[in-house]
Amino acid sequence: MPPEKFRKVFEAMSLPVPERKALCDAYYKESLGTDRFRKIKYIESALSSLDRSLQDTGSISAEKDSARLKGLSTDVALPLNSEQEILDVVQEIFAAAAPGKIYTNYPYAFRRMDDILFQNITARQGFDVQHMLLFDTKNDGIGNLENLFSSLRWLAYQVNPVRRYADNTCTAFLPYPYFLALEPYCLLFDAQHTGGVLVKNAQTYRAILEASAVFEQGGERLAFIPQDMIENKQDIGSAASNGVKYCVCGYPCLSPIADQEFIHAVAKPTAPGIEALADIAIEHYGTLLLPSEEKFVVSAHGLRRFAETGWIKEVPAALVSPAPTEQRIRYFKQMETFIEQKRLLILDDTSFSLPESISIDFFTDILKIDGQFMNVEQAYRCNGNYILSVQNPSLMQDILDFVAYMQDNKSFYAAAAAKSFLNSMIALCEKAK
């Protein structure tokens, strides 16, 4: 059934929410195919758990007895015969080795490995990770999406993986295609992460370092980390030749009112160099991010939080004050016009919540994910600390499929309900005057 016909029939049916969702899932699975539908469900899961994963670094388990590692001879390989043995050895390596740089290339499908590594890195001082990610040129399965979304919690703690594009099916022919090395220990394991070996060998460690250097020379860092507003502006400018097409974010993007009036109303006059920064921001929003056609997807929770607090997420609190009440009202009135133009979708948080920690922007042929660092003071934390750029039409389509799926699933307010919600936000602001 063509999408337009399905939506017309779907609109006319009166179904309980679980049955509506089941029917929508069945239609998408049939019309897009199992693989594309699986990607939609992966994105749904990844976005719904992202904010929680950034805050919940967990706690490292009790130290494993590392006696067998300390006594490991360079002439002996320690065989590992299960996933649990591999994970236990990783924990033992952290207990036995001195702080240093970790080289690894495990896929994010090995989630338990990623959790153990993440917990140790965020809990211990002196360890760093160089993670080599292989993006599949065929874009089969959810591997490329895993590379994007599973990296976000690492980027939030300023660990920036290296990526390369290749046909990743070659790993199926190798006995131990994946490794984790922390001098002097080298862990090698298979694609199913059910077996491997551990060696304590300088020559093996050197070979891994050399292979990692070759990988990095032919690859690039997954994300760009601007050092100031000018670098941020330059990176956005490289993608914004035709403007932003779509913005998906749990907390509202304020670009529709980020003009001279708004920026001067929120800039802290006591912040160092604020006049120059304000001028850069005015020029940035006025030329690169003019939202003449941009569509916005935002959560109702994020809109209400802006109405109540005036928090400006894009810029550190050290530079700006909360938006004055009149600017909040101005924003919501602008959003009302977007509903009439079919440029605004407000997500019903009882159905699904978008993360506030990132925003996703669709340019003509580039997707950008902006995120914030977690290990800095709140006053200096903002969205846009890192910018992950994706120039891959297939990956962009996966996320657009997800937005369409949410829309068909009735996860967004209808136009009349959205306008009523915005009127409620305006009333809330006016009451606070």
C-alpha positions in Angstrom: 0.0 0.0 0.0 1.4 3.4 -0.9 2.3 5.6 2.1 -0.3 8.2 1.3 -3.1 5.6 1.2 -1.9 3.9 4.3 -1.9 7.2 6.2 -5.4 8.0 5.0 -6.7 4.6 6.2 -4.7 4.8 9.4 -6.2 8.2 10.2 -9.7 6.9 9.9 -9.2 3.9 12.2 -9.9 4.2 15.9 -7.5 1.9 17.7 -6.0 1.6 21.2 -2.4 2.8 21.3 -0.7 -0.7 21.5 -2.7 -1.9 18.5 -2.0 1.4 16.6 1.7 0.9 17.2 1.6 -2.7 16.2 -0.1 -1.9 12.9 2.3 0.9 12.1 5.3 -1.4 12.9 3.8 -4.1 10.6 3.3 -1.6 7.8 6.9 -0.1 8.0 8.4 -3.6 8.2 6.6 -4.6 5.1 7.0 -1.4 3.1 10.7 -0.7 3.9 11.9 -4.2 4.5 13.2 -5.9 7.7 16.7 -4.3 7.5 15.5 -0.7 7.2 12.8 -1.2 9.8 15.5 -2.7 12.2 17.5 0.5 11.7 14.4 2.6 12.7 14.0 0.6 15.9 17.7 0.9 16.7 17.6 4.7 16.4 14.5 4.8 18.6 16.3 2.8 21.3 19.6 4.7 21.0 17.9 8.1 21.2 15.7 7.2 24.1 18.6 5.9 26.2 21.3 8.5 25.3 20.9 11.1 28.1 20.8 8.3 30.6 23.9 6.7 29.3 25.9 9.9 29.5 25.0 10.4 33.2 25.3 6.8 34.2 29.0 5.9 33.9 28.3 3.0 36.2 30.9 1.6 38.6 33.8 -0.7 37.9 33.4 -4.2 39.3 35.7 -5.5 42.1 39.3 -5.9 41.0 40.0 -9.2 39.4 43.0 -11.2 40.7 45.7 -10.1 38.2 48.3 -12.7 39.5 48.0 -14.7 36.3 48.8 -11.5 34.2 51.7 -10.4 36.3 53.2 -13.9 36.0 52.5 -14.2 32.3 55.6 -15.0 30.3 56.4 -13.5 27.0 56.7 -17.0 25.6 53.2 -18.1 26.6 49.8 -17.1 25.2 46.9 -17.3 27.6 43.9 -18.9 25.8 40.5 -17.4 26.4 37.5 -19.6 25.7 34.4 -17.5 26.3 33.1 -14.0 26.2 33.2 -13.8 30.0 36.9 -14.8 30.1 37.6 -12.0 27.6 35.8 -9.5 29.7 37.5 -10.7 32.9 40.9 -10.3 31.3 40.1 -6.7 30.3 39.3 -5.9 33.9 42.5 -7.6 35.0 44.6 -5.6 32.5 43.3 -2.4 34.1 44.3 -3.7 37.5 47.8 -4.8 36.4 48.9 -2.3 33.8 50.1 1.3 34.4 48.0 4.1 33.1 48.5 4.7 29.4 47.0 4.6 26.0 44.7 1.9 24.9 44.5 0.8 21.3 41.4 -1.1 20.2 39.1 -1.8 17.2 36.2 -3.8 18.7 32.8 -3.2 17.1 30.1 -1.6 19.2 28.0 -4.7 18.8 30.3 -6.1 21.6 28.3 -3.9 24.1 29.6 -5.6 27.2 33.2 -4.8 26.2 32.3 -1.2 25.5 30.5 -0.9 28.9 33.6 -2.2 30.8 36.0 0.0 28.9 33.8 3.1 29.4 33.3 2.5 33.1 37.1 2.1 33.6 38.0 5.1 31.5 35.6 7.4 33.3 36.5 6.1 36.8 40.3 6.0 36.5 42.9 8.7 35.9 45.6 8.5 33.2 44.0 6.2 30.7 43.2 7.2 27.1 41.6 5.3 24.3 42.3 5.3 20.6 39.3 3.5 19.1 39.4 2.6 15.4 36.0 2.3 13.8 35.3 0.7 10.5 32.3 2.0 8.6 30.8 -0.4 6.2 30.8 0.9 2.6 27.7 -1.3 1.9 25.9 0.2 4.9 24.5 -3.3 5.7 22.8 -3.8 9.0 23.0 -1.4 11.9 26.8 -1.3 12.2 27.2 2.2 10.9 24.4 3.5 13.1 26.1 1.8 16.1 29.3 3.6 15.2 27.5 6.9 15.3 25.3 6.6 18.3 27.5 4.4 20.5 30.4 6.9 20.0 28.3 9.8 21.5 28.9 8.9 25.1 32.7 8.6 24.4 32.7 12.0 22.6 30.9 13.5 25.6 34.0 12.6 27.6 36.3 13.9 24.9 37.4 10.5 23.5 37.3 11.0 19.7 37.5 7.7 17.7 39.1 7.4 14.3 37.0 6.2 11.4 37.6 4.7 8.0 35.2 3.4 5.3 35.8 -0.2 4.0 34.0 -3.4 3.2 34.0 -4.9 6.7 33.1 -8.4 5.6 36.9 -9.0 5.4 37.0 -9.5 9.2 35.0 -12.8 8.8 38.1 -14.4 7.2 40.4 -13.6 10.1 40.8 -15.7 13.2 41.3 -12.8 15.6 40.3 -9.6 13.8 39.8 -7.5 17.0 42.3 -6.4 19.6 42.7 -4.3 22.7 46.3 -3.4 23.7 47.6 -1.6 26.8 51.3 -1.9 27.2 52.6 -4.6 27.6 49.3 -6.6 27.3 47.7 -7.5 23.9 44.3 -9.1 23.8 43.2 -10.6 20.5 39.7 -12.1 20.0 37.4 -13.4 17.3 34.4 -11.7 15.6 31.9 -13.6 17.7 33.9 -12.5 20.9 33.7 -16.1 22.2 37.4 -16.8 22.2 40.9 -15.3 21.9 44.3 -15.1 23.4 46.2 -12.8 25.7 49.9 -12.2 25.2 52.5 -10.0 27.0 54.8 -9.3 24.2 56.6 -6.2 23.1 56.8 -7.3 19.4 53.0 -7.9 19.3 52.3 -4.6 21.0 54.6 -2.8 18.5 52.8 -4.5 15.6 49.4 -3.2 16.9 50.8 0.3 17.3 52.1 0.2 13.7 48.8 -1.0 12.4 46.9 1.6 14.3 49.2 4.3 12.9 48.4 3.1 9.3 44.7 3.1 10.1 44.8 6.7 11.5 46.8 8.0 8.5 44.1 6.7 6.1 41.2 7.7 8.3 39.9 10.8 10.1 38.6 11.7 13.6 35.0 10.9 13.9 34.1 14.4 15.3 35.4 17.9 15.0 36.0 19.7 18.3 36.0 23.5 17.7 38.3 25.5 19.9 36.2 28.7 19.8 33.1 30.2 18.2 35.0 31.1 15.0 36.0 27.5 14.4 32.4 26.4 15.1 31.1 29.0 12.6 33.6 27.8 10.0 32.6 24.2 10.4 28.9 25.0 10.1 29.6 27.2 7.1 31.2 24.4 5.2 27.9 22.6 5.2 25.4 25.4 5.1 25.7 26.5 1.5 22.0 25.8 1.0 20.9 26.3 4.6 19.6 23.9 7.2 16.8 21.6 6.1 15.8 19.9 9.4 16.6 20.2 13.1 15.8 17.3 15.5 16.4 18.1 19.1 14.8 17.5 22.5 15.5 21.0 23.6 14.4 23.8 21.3 16.8 25.3 18.7 16.7 29.0 19.1 18.0 30.0 15.7 14.5 31.3 14.6 14.9 34.3 17.0 18.7 34.4 17.3 19.0 37.9 15.8 20.6 41.1 17.1 17.8 41.8 19.4 17.8 38.4 21.0 21.6 38.0 21.3 22.1 41.5 22.9 19.2 40.6 25.3 21.0 37.5 26.6 24.7 38.3 26.3 26.4 38.8 29.7 28.0 42.3 29.6 30.7 41.1 32.2 31.9 38.2 30.1 35.3 38.7 28.6 35.2 39.6 24.9 31.4 39.4 24.9 31.0 42.3 22.3 33.1 40.5 19.7 31.4 37.2 20.5 28.0 38.8 20.1 28.9 40.2 16.7 30.2 36.8 15.5 27.0 35.2 16.7 24.8 37.8 15.0 26.6 37.3 11.7 26.6 33.5 12.2 22.9 33.2 12.7 22.1 36.0 10.2 23.9 34.5 7.3 24.5 30.8 7.8 21.5 29.6 9.7 18.6 31.7 8.3 15.7 29.3 8.9 13.7 30.2 5.8 12.7 26.6 5.1 14.1 24.7 8.0 11.8 22.2 9.7 12.0 21.6 13.5 11.3 18.5 15.6 11.3 19.3 19.3 9.9 17.7 22.5 7.1 19.3 24.5 9.2 18.8 27.6 12.0 20.9 26.1 9.7 23.7 25.1 8.2 23.8 28.5 11.6 23.9 30.1 12.5 26.9 28.0 9.3 28.6 28.9 10.0 28.1 32.6 13.8 28.8 32.7 14.8 30.6 29.5 17.9 28.4 29.5 20.0 28.8 26.3 21.6 25.5 25.5 23.8 26.5 22.6 26.1 28.8 24.6 27.8 28.3 27.9 26.1 29.9 30.9 29.3 31.8 31.6 28.6 33.9 28.4 24.8 34.3 28.5 21.9 34.9 30.9 18.6 33.1 30.6 16.4 34.5 27.9 14.1 37.3 29.2 10.4 36.6 29.4 9.6 38.7 26.4 12.1 36.8 24.2 10.6 33.5 25.3 7.2 34.8 24.3 8.6 36.0 21.0 10.0 32.6 20.3 6.7 30.8 20.9 4.8 33.2 18.7 7.4 32.5 16.0 6.8 28.8 16.5 3.1 29.3 16.0 3.7 30.6 12.5 5.8 27.5 11.8 2.8 25.2 12.6 0.8 27.0 10.0 3.7 26.5 7.5 4.0 22.8 8.5 7.5 23.4 9.7 7.2 22.3 13.3 6.5 18.9 14.9 6.1 18.8 18.7 6.8 15.4 20.2 4.4 14.1 22.8 6.7 13.0 25.6 4.3 10.4 26.8 5.1 8.6 23.5 8.8 9.2 23.1 11.4 11.6 24.5 14.3 13.0 22.4 17.6 13.4 24.2 18.6 17.0 25.2 22.3 16.2 25.1 22.5 16.4 21.2 20.9 18.1 18.3 20.7 16.6 14.8 20.8 19.0 11.8 20.2 18.1 8.2 21.9 20.2 5.6 21.6 19.6 1.9 23.9 16.6 1.8 25.5 16.6 5.3 24.1 15.5 8.6 25.6 17.1 11.7 25.2 15.9 15.3 26.2 18.5 17.9 26.9 17.4 21.4 28.2 18.6 24.8 31.0 17.6 27.0 30.1 16.1 30.4 33.4 16.4 32.3 33.5 20.2 32.4 31.8 22.7 34.8 28.1 23.3 34.1 28.8 27.0 33.4 31.1 26.1 30.6 29.1 23.2 29.1 27.1 23.8 26.0 25.6 22.0 23.1 28.1 22.2 20.2 31.3 21.2 22.1 31.8 18.6 19.4 30.4 18.3 15.9 30.0 14.9 14.2 29.6 15.3 10.5 28.2 12.5 8.2 28.2 12.8 4.5 26.4 9.6 3.8 23.0 9.7 2.1 22.0 6.2 3.4 22.6 7.1 7.1 20.8 10.4 6.6 17.8 8.5 5.2 17.8 6.1 8.1 17.2 9.0 10.5 14.6 10.6 8.2 12.9 7.2 8.1 12.8 7.3 11.9 11.2 10.8 11.9 8.5 9.7 9.4 7.9 6.5 11.5 7.4 8.6 14.6 5.0 10.9 12.7 2.9 8.0 11.4 2.9 6.5 14.9 1.1 9.6 16.2 4.0 10.5 18.4 3.6 14.2 17.5 0.8 16.6 18.5 -1.8 17.3 15.8 -1.6 20.9 14.4 -4.5 22.1 16.6 -3.0 20.5 19.7 0.4 21.9 19.0 -0.9 25.4 18.6 -2.8 25.1 21.8 0.3 23.9 23.6 2.3 26.9 22.4 -0.5 29.2 23.6 -0.2 27.5 27.0 3.6 28.2 26.9 2.9 31.9 26.1 0.4 32.1 29.0 3.0 30.5 31.3 5.6 33.1 30.4 3.1 36.0 30.7 2.1 34.7 34.2 5.8 34.8 35.2 6.2 38.5 34.3 
